[in-house]
Amino acid sequence: MSKRIVVDPVTRIEGHLRVEADIENGKIVDAFSSGTMVRLLEEILRGRDPRDAWAFVGRVCGVCTSTHSLTSVRTVEDALDIVVPPNAELVRNLMHCVLYMHDHVVHFYHLHAMDWVDVVAALKADPKKTSELAQTISKWPKSSPGYFSDIQTRIKKFVDSGQLGIFANGYWGHPAYKLPAEVNLIGLAHYLEALDWQKEIVKVQAIFGGKNPHPNYLVGGMACSISLDDVSGINAERLAYVHQLLKQGKEFINQVYIPDLMAIASFYKDWGAIGGGLGNYLVYGDLPTKGYRDTASYKFPSGAILNKDLSKVYDVDLRKEDEVQEFITHSWYDYEGEGGKAKGLHPWKGESKINYTGPKPPFEHLDTTKEYSYLKTPRWKGNAMEVGPLARVLVGYARGREDYKAIVDKTLKDLDIPVAALFSTLGRTAARGLEAILAADWALEFYDSLIANIKAGDTRMAEMSKFEPSTWPKVALGVGHSEAPRGALAHWINIKDEKIANYQLVVPTTWNASPRDSKGQMSAYEAALIDTPVHDETQPLEIIRTIHSFDPCMACSVHLYDEEGKTISRISVLGD
């Protein structure tokens, strides 16, 4: 007989996520993922100027800070047939690559590493042996015995005081931790170093976007001007500083992040057979090198893979209404008109009508035979799909892209694992690191192209000929997409009489964390948990390990107010 356990809230993520899992004979036999917060930015956008949408949707999240703004301006540009100048595309790509570098490092060290690294066990490490080991895997200069001894002393003070601070509430000592004490100490030291590093690399966002988080974007290009001798513009000094930050970022990734990732992975090869889940992968594509509309030029190629078959990659078209649809069979929403909750809607026809039918808190379990999540359930041609770093790496590899093949084949060889090991929790975690390497290289390529354009006399950053509403058609439909660090992201817009008539976002975690559809198909989180071993039901480290490999970013909840600040609608979420 199975026993249901509940993990709520799942921590070290953005937002609120509840996982319920049925365990039998030490393994998960069924699982349910519930988004317990609601986002209604789509409703806030109705009736607004489409040129302002990027500023609103950028606030969906402060973690993937610029991704929604980038996707939004692309959406409006698609609707209004605007082509941005090459420099604007390059700056967007630069900022996007920096987001990848920052996000993947922060995820590995500050959100996911503690699923593999035992902080308390690091106290047993020999600093001298730790130093010797560190120097065999990397030439990173901070690797002396004294350095690691100092780190150990700092953590020991936390432990002796009975308060672990930022490391409190971990499952330290759990038998699922396998690292030697010295590797634990290296991981812990670099956790702290990454805190300092991450605040430096994001300065690139602030230089081009004016601030971070939520840097500025512009329909038609970018809101920064290139003026090499002007202190108020993107001048030679700032460009040189960007170059310095990119090189430092690449160095940290190659000499700290990747060696740590490979060292940790070598002790957890068994996780190359756990957490695979669906075996279906979806990528929209991103980082254009010959313009956003030339999809063949993308650094991240688009495509879909079904049933782990790398011999076939299907093309993806976000404009076709039979490709992407959202269902609400198990979601706290209603659809109007014929078909009601049973129908699937393409986002151009999407609706966001809340209808919470769940239990009143406090409660023990959700009724998962009915509605159990605030996330809708997107499907691609009826298929549940996984999106994210693993999907992108697999599509690039299956497409035969040499940059992907070289880095994937080398990693598999170094770890002595088969390609099949990629379909796993370990593969998902490794794919994020491989992407960080590629993003660091690509960022420098985009920088060199930008400098070459400037030297050739091209300083254009925006195309404003269609910026004014008087030039727009009466009705316009648009779709814009990007590859957020967590996966395929797209926005759909319907512009009517110069205002937003409808706006829908389908975000990466909606794909991965959504509830079952009407056919009973699980989405990625739920499917990945099946057959996962759980040693101790009171310390479900293994569940957290697989869920964190996706890097959950739950949609932000909102309250609606009128212009005078009075509440006009309030959503009561679970636990309120």
Secondary structure, 3 states (H helix, E strand, C coil): CCEEEEECCCCCCECCEEEEEEEECCEEEEEEEEECCCCCHHHHHCCCCHHHHHHHHHHHCCCCCCHHHHHHHHHHHHHHCCCCCHHHHHHHHHHHHHHHHHHHHHHHHHHHHHHCCCCHHHHHCCHHHHHHHHHHHCCCCCCCHHHHHHHHHHHHHHHHCCCCHHHCCCCCCCCCCCCCHHHHHHHHHHHHHHHHHHHHHCHHHHHHHCCCCCCCCECCECCCCECCCCCCCECHHHHHHHHHHHHHHHHHHHHHHHHHHHHHHCCCHHHHHCCCCCCCEEECCECCCCCCCCHHHCCECCEEECCCCCCCCECCCCCCCCCEEEECCCECEECCCCCHHHCCECHHHCCCEECCCCCCCCCCCCCCCCCCECCCEEEECCECCECCHHHHHHHHHHCCCHHHHHHHHHHHHHHCCCHHHHCCHHHHHHHHHHHHHHHHHHHHHHHHHHHHHHHCCCCCCECCCCCCHHHCCCEEEEEEEEEECCEEEEEEEEEECCEEEEEEEECHHHHHHCCCCCCCCCCHHHHHHCCCECCCCCCCHHHHHHHHHCCCECCCCCCEECCCCCEEECCCCCCC
